[in-house]
C-alpha cells in the first residue's frame, strides 16, 4: 500500500509542476499559437484601434 501512495504523490507533484510551468514559464506565443494581431484588423489601416 505504501508503494501506491508514493506513486500517487509523485504523479500529483508532476501534474502540479507541469501546471506551473504551463501557466507561468511558457511564452504565450507557444500556448495560443502565433497570433500577432489579436484584434483581427489585418495589416492595413482600417481604423479599428
C-alpha positions in Angstrom: 0.0 0.0 0.0 2.9 2.3 0.7 4.1 2.0 -2.9 0.8 3.1 -4.3 0.9 6.2 -2.1 4.3 7.1 -3.3 3.2 6.7 -6.9 0.2 8.9 -6.4 2.3 11.6 -4.6 4.8 11.7 -7.5 2.0 11.9 -10.1 0.3 14.7 -8.3 3.6 16.5 -7.8 4.4 16.1 -11.5 1.0 17.5 -12.5 1.4 20.5 -10.2 4.8 21.3 -11.6 3.6 20.9 -15.2 0.7 23.2 -14.5 3.0 25.9 -13.0 5.4 25.6 -16.0 2.4 25.9 -18.4 0.9 28.8 -16.5 4.0 30.9 -15.7 7.1 29.9 -17.7 6.0 29.1 -21.2 5.7 32.1 -23.5 2.2 33.0 -24.6 3.0 32.6 -28.3 3.7 28.8 -27.8 0.4 28.3 -25.9 -2.0 30.2 -28.1 -0.4 29.9 -31.5 1.4 32.7 -33.4 -1.3 35.4 -33.5 0.4 38.7 -33.8 -2.7 40.9 -34.0 -5.5 39.7 -31.7 -8.0 42.4 -32.9 -8.2 41.0 -36.4 -7.6 44.3 -38.1 -5.0 43.0 -40.6 -2.0 45.0 -41.8 -3.9 47.8 -43.5 -5.0 50.8 -41.6 -8.7 50.1 -41.0 -9.1 52.3 -38.0 -10.3 49.6 -35.6 -7.9 50.6 -32.9 
